[in-house]
């Protein structure tokens, strides 16, 4: 078994323990808010970035224990916008590194088979130039694998959360958690990628949205392989082709790219946003 396969197997086994670490018997998040020196408890906002950051902090002691037990050192991202969140570096051979990014999102309340999706890192400088150190902890090409530690949860309905009210510490159990019903998973990031950007103006790779396909690693590149994922995103919107109407366009879909490269278009896995 390769080093990467061994690491993936251990990480997959590890995340099965995390749900019980962060939630109580009825699935509610055990973090209820933050506390001041007067023992007042202030409820959390359901803002995704806040939930994500506090979940990371909640999990760090477990992450460090996992690394130590398996012979890895943990290197955290030096800057907020650096990739990845965590670098696992093998203690006995520091050339062996694995990138692990926390990816947190919530289920769509109206379509619970879908989630809000993730961004899977940049496809900019460090992705294109695998020896670059711009916005990345170690050069992209020096990692033996790129993984997502994913967390999908239900958001509490807004009406049940009052962010303006402080609670006494004895009221902890009556405070509604902003997140519940956690599902943890591990996958290599290329396996859950879509062929569209992940957010706004930044050069981010987007994920698929179907939860069953995310957990099973059935993204658009899952049958083509990681090399196709790398090449597509290195060339995203950079190759000009004829549009069939007398003009030109930039390639911005995986089907167009695979056709252009004379690949097997039948290996493109279409996104499933329906109920099936």
N, C-alpha and C positions, 0 to 999 in steps of 0.2 A: 504494500500500500504506500502511495506517495506521501510525502510530508504534508502536502496540501489536503489530501483525502483524510489523513489522520487528524489534522487540525479541525477540519470541517466536522468530522464525526464527533469529536470531543465537544466542540462548540454546540452542536445540535443536541447532544445529551445534556449539556449544561443548561441550556435555555428551558428545558422541561421543568427545571426546579424553580424558575423565576416567578411564575404566576403566584405560587404560594408565598413567595417572599414579599410581594407587593400588594396582595389582596387578601381580604378576610373570607370567611366561609360563604358569604352571599355574593362574592365577586367584586365588592367595592374596594377601591384603592384605600390602603391603610393610611396614606398621607392625607390629612384633612385640611391642612393650612400651615401657617407659620406662627410662631409664638414669640412674644416679647418678654422682657424680664419681669413684668407684672403678671405673667401667666395668662395674658389675653391671647386667644387664638383667632387669627384672621383667615377667613376662607380663601382658597386659591381662586384665581380667575380660570375660566375654561380655555383661555387663549392657548393655542396649540404650542407656541414656542415656550411658554412657561411650563406647561405640562411636560413637554419633551425634556427640558433642562432639568426639572426636578426628578423626573424618572431616571435620568442618567445618574444624578447624584445619589439617588436611592439605590441604584444598582452597582455603583463603583466598588463598595467593599466586596461584593460577590465576584465582580470581574477580577479584582486584584487577587482574591483567593484562588480563582480558577487558573489564572496565569501562573501563580506560584506553584500550584499543585502539578502543573503540566510542563514546568521548565521554561517558562517565558517571562521576559521582563515587559512591563507595560510602559509605553511612551505616549503621553497625552499630547494632543495638538497644542503647539506653543502659542498659536494665535486663534482667535475666534473663527476666522474664515479659512483656516487651514484644513486640508484633507490629509488623512482621515481623522475621525474623533480619537481613535485608539490605534496605535501600532503595537502589535505583539512581536517581540524580538526574541528569538531563541537564545537562551542564556549560554548554551554550549557552542553556538555557531551564529554570530550576529549577522551573517549574510542572509539568514532565513528570517523573513519578515512577512507578517500578514496584516493587511489593512482591514479594520472593522469600523464601520460607521453605524451609529444609532439612527434608526429610521422609525419615526413615530407618526401615526396618523389615526384618524377615527372613521368608524363605519358611517356610511350615508344612512341617516335615520329613515329615509323614505325608500331606499333601495339597499337593504342591509347586506346584500351579496357584493356590494361595491364599497370601496373606501376612497378617501380623498386623494390618495396617491402620494408618492414620494418624489423628491429630487435625489438623484443618484450621483451627485458630484458634478464637477465641471467637465466640459469637453474642450476646454481652452488650452492654455499654454502647457501646463504640466501633463495633460492627457495626450496632446499631440507630440510633444518633445519628452520622451520617456526618461531623459536624464536631467530635466529641469528641476530646480528646487523652488520655483515660484509658487507660493501658496500651498505648499505640500510639505509634510514632515520629512519624508525621504523621497527620492526620485520614484516616480510611478513604476518604472520598469524594475526597480529593485525589490518590489513586493512579489512574493510567490503566489499571492491570491488576494482578491478584493471581495470582502464579505459585507453583507448588511445584517445587523442584529435588529430585526424588525419587531415593532410593537403596534398592534391594532387594538383599538378599544372603543367602547361606547361613551359618548359624551353625555353628561347629565343634562336633562332638559333645563333650559335657562330659568324657568319659573321656580325651580327648587333651590337655586343658589342665590344667596344674598351677600354680595361682596362688600356691602357697606356696613355690615353688622359684625361686631366683635363678640366672641363667645368665651365663657369661662372654661378652664381646662377640664372641669368636671362634666362639661357638655359634649366632649369629644365624640362620643358614640352617636350623638343625635345629629351631628353635622353631616350633610349629604356630600359624598365624594364627587369631585368634578369628573372623575373617570371611573369606569368599571368594565367588567367582562374583558379582561386582557387576553390577547392571544400573542404569544411570543414565537418567533420563527427565525431561522438562519438560512441565508441563501447567498450564493455568489451574485454580485450585483448585475452582471450581464444577463443572468437568467430571468430577471424580472423587468428588464428594460423595455420601453416602448421605442418608437422611432420619432417621437416628438419631444421638444424641449420641455423642461419641467416647470419653469416659472419665468414670468415677465421678461425683462430685458437681459437677465443674466444667462450665461452660456451653460445652462444646466441640463443634464440628461433626465428625461422623465421616465416614470415607471408605468406599468399597466395598473388597472384599477380593480380588476376582478379578484376578490380576496382568495377564492379557492385556487386560482391560477398563480397568484403571488406565493401562497404557501407551498404549492407544488413546483414552483420554479418554472412555470410555463409562459415565460415572456415571449416577445416577438422574435428574439434571436435564439430561443432555447433549442431549436432543431438545427440551426445554422452553425452555432458555436461562437466561442469568444473572439476568434479572429475576425469574423464578420462584424461583430459588435464594435470592436476596436476600429476597424477600417471605416465603417459607416459613420461613426461619430467623429473620427478624425476629419472626415470629408463632408460633414453635414452642411448643406446649403453652399457648398463651394464648387460643385461640378455643374457646368452649364450644358444643357441639352436642348434640342429642338422641342417645342411644345406641340407640334402637329398642327398649329394654326398660323404658321408663317413666322412665328416669333421664337423666343428662347425662354427657358426657365431654369432655376436652380433645383437640383435633386434634393427633395426634402421628405421622401418616403422610402421605406425599406424596399418595397417592391420595385420602385424605379431604380434604386441602387443595385439590387441583385440582377435586374435585367441588364443594366448598363455594364456590369462586370461579367455577364454571361454565366451567372450562377443559376441554381435551381430554385425558381420562384415558389415551387410547391413546398419548400421548407420554411417559408415565412409563416409564422403563427399569428393569425389575426387576433386582434383584441376582442375579448368577449365582454360586452357590457350588458348583454341581455340576461335573462333569468336562468338560462339553460345551464 
